[in-house]
């Protein structure tokens, strides 16, 4: 018997030595293949990050937009393609699966394995492998599993709100890019009209100069104004191209030719909101869900300090006769017991976890108020500024009308009567176009403020007809 035990000890020692040697070899190989974190190489980073979904092609393969693009079509195309929404939808699917993970603890936990080793705990000790099948069924746990499920459900709700928030954000940014394109398309046309108008005046001045009716300085002044107008035209054309590229990026297109001038009718009253329905604002909904999750986590932290009662059956089947009482016991042995387990002392970890969960809940409740305050503040600022801009547009329109009347009068006085200097005519012509420029810029700014109001009140989806639609595999409801 002693000889057998010595052989067993020697075998265990040899086996341990082999494992230790193997671990040393593997560790050495790993160290040879690794690089220190201060040694940075883009090539090694690219080689080490093998991502199946990576692609350098950012073009939307499902988009077939042709001709002038209207704002509603642009928004729908963007939200059905943009990767920011795809990312949030994938996170939503992840959270849905985590609910199933939490609920799985309600069901029996079945495990199977193999015990393989030596033992000297009985007279026939030695190598005694066995197959083991164990089952654990939770009977009562004072809310541990139920609170985990509630936390997972709240995480799903929070992620649903994040999906809506990203849809609203992409819709807002895309519509904003369309509004900018609309504005700069108008500005380019007005700037071109200004150049044409000044050139027409210049032609008249040259004719008068050739006839000796005006001086060369008038010709030079007119040419200077033409050059300035052309510079303005080039600036607006460059800005238009920039916003074309921005919109094309949102849509995943190679290029955009033009957009139509229309906007949804409900945008006009977007800022006419006296009180926000916060439960329609995705940011507030996300904060509410986060608070619900925090409450569930607090309940779980409290439940961790209480007992867990479970049923624990087990079946063991030995593969040889080197097990305890092998002479009288069958190779297949059964056991079942009711297990009551409760933490007695964990170094204060459970109490600290509960206090941490309480602080998380307090922070989440403050997050709700912060989200409400943020939405209210942004709506108030946008609403007040929009009201002032509407008044400004009325003044600019009146200014343009008066300028056109003045230009007609000055042109007659300069060309027919000779009582008005050319500088006055050029100045009033510039004032007319400057009023038109200001009016277009103000209208675009007003449209952007209306989009801000829609975003702050959670009405982006309803105004752009995104409710009751399937967006990237997710049904969006009011």
Number of C-alpha atoms within 10 A of each C-alpha: 9 7 8 11 15 11 13 18 14 12 13 14 12 12 12 12 12 12 12 11 12 12 12 12 12 11 12 11 11 11 11 9 8 8 12 7 6 6 7 10 10 8 8 11 10 10 9 9 9 9 8 6 5 8 7 5 8 12 14 19 10 11 14 8 13 9 10 12 16 18 24 20 12 21 26 22 22 27 24 20 20 20 16 14 24 19 12 20 22 14 17 22 13 13 21 17 14 19 19 13 14 18 16 13 17 15 11 16 13 12 11 12 11 13 13 12 11 17 17 12 10 11 12 16 18 20 17 18 18 18 15 18 15 18 17 20 18 19 16 15 18 18 18 22 19 18 22 23 25 22 27 24 22 24 24 25 23 25 25 24 24 22 26 24 23 22 28 26 18 24 28 21 20 26 28 24 23 28 26 23 25 22 23 26 22 19 26 21 14 19 26 18 15 23 21 15 16 22 18 13 21 20 15 14 22 19 14 17 16 12 9 10 12 17 13 13 11 18 20 14 14 22 17 13 19 21 14 13 23 17 14 18 21 15 15 22 17 14 18 22 17 15 20 21 18 19 24 21 19 23 27 21 19 11 14 20 12 17 18 15 16 11 17 12 10 13 20 13 11 24 24 14 14 9 9 15 12 18 14 15 24 26 26 26 24 27 24 23 24 26 25 22 27 25 23 25 26 23 22 24 24 20 19 20 18 16 17 19 17 19 16 17 16 17 15 19 17 19 15 12 18 20 22 16 13 13 10 7 11 12 18 13 12 14 10 13 11 14 16 13 12 13 11 9 9 9 8 8 10 17 15 12 17 20 15 15 21 18 14 19 21 14 14 21 18 14 19 21 14 15 20 21 13 15 22 18 13 16 27 17 14 20 22 12 15 24 13 11 18 14 10 16 19 11 14 21 16 12 16 18 14 13 19 16 12 16 21 14 13 23 21 14 16 17 17 10 10 14 11 16 14 22 13 15 21 18 12 20 22 19 17 23 20 17 20 20 20 17 23 21 18 19 19 20 19 23 22 22 25 24 26 25 28 25 23 28 24 24 23 28 23 14 18 22 14 23 16 12 14 12 20 16 10 12 11 17 12 9
